[in-house]
């Protein structure tokens, strides 16, 4: 279903607060997932994702649709807040980490182990590599869009992604990323 | 299972993270000032807790064309300059 986001933004700017709910419902899952994969804590992710929507609401009049889509703009807000949270938090050990997400009782030990290795390897990436990796590999965003979110040239995005993959390979006892 | 398969499975698990069911409600409540944060500490609506509404449309977004506004401004300047010239001619008549 096509949603005319620019119309929703106009309605919100004209004073219809409830119109903004449509934008929240449209982007909430993807934004929450992105933040959750960066901060690796569901409670912190919820707070940051909510704060990002509130900031977007407050600053909606400054949004320029000719420069980026609403989603890109929103992700940029969330990305900056997530990195701030990463800088503030204490180093997280594997046991304290809220990730991995799955813990089905019948899950094979081996499967749990390599998933844990991935989780730890992701968490150990440098913050700017981590955001690029999550946006590219998990959110599957185009690199040009990621460059806008990260506010860096396209070449920098490519090099960060390459370094992130190399770091992951080195962190793992097996080589999963082709 | 190949390592690439493991990687794809791990990515899939990372994608399976939906927002909490009441997420949109929480955001809208915070905008209206009913709930202060994601911890669920409801204090009821207070004006002081309301999130500032987005400012009304800026000059560039308004329905009045910028070129029309510029024309009106120029016309106002010309009229003002003419009035000043007229006053000067009264105070210091030439010849």
Interface residues (C-beta under 8 A of the other chain):
Chain A: X12 X13 X14 X15 X17 X18 X20 X21 X24 X25 X28 X29 X31 X32 X33 X36 X37 X43 X46 X47 X49 X50 X53 X54 X57 X58 X59 X60 X61 X100 X101 X102 X114 X115 X118 X137 X138 X174 X175 X176 X177 X178
Chain B: X3 X4 X6 X7 X9 X10 X11 X13 X14 X15 X16 X17 X18 X19 X20 X23 X24 X26 X27 X28 X30 X31 X32 X37 X38 X39 X51 X52 X53 X54 X55 X56 X57 X58 X61
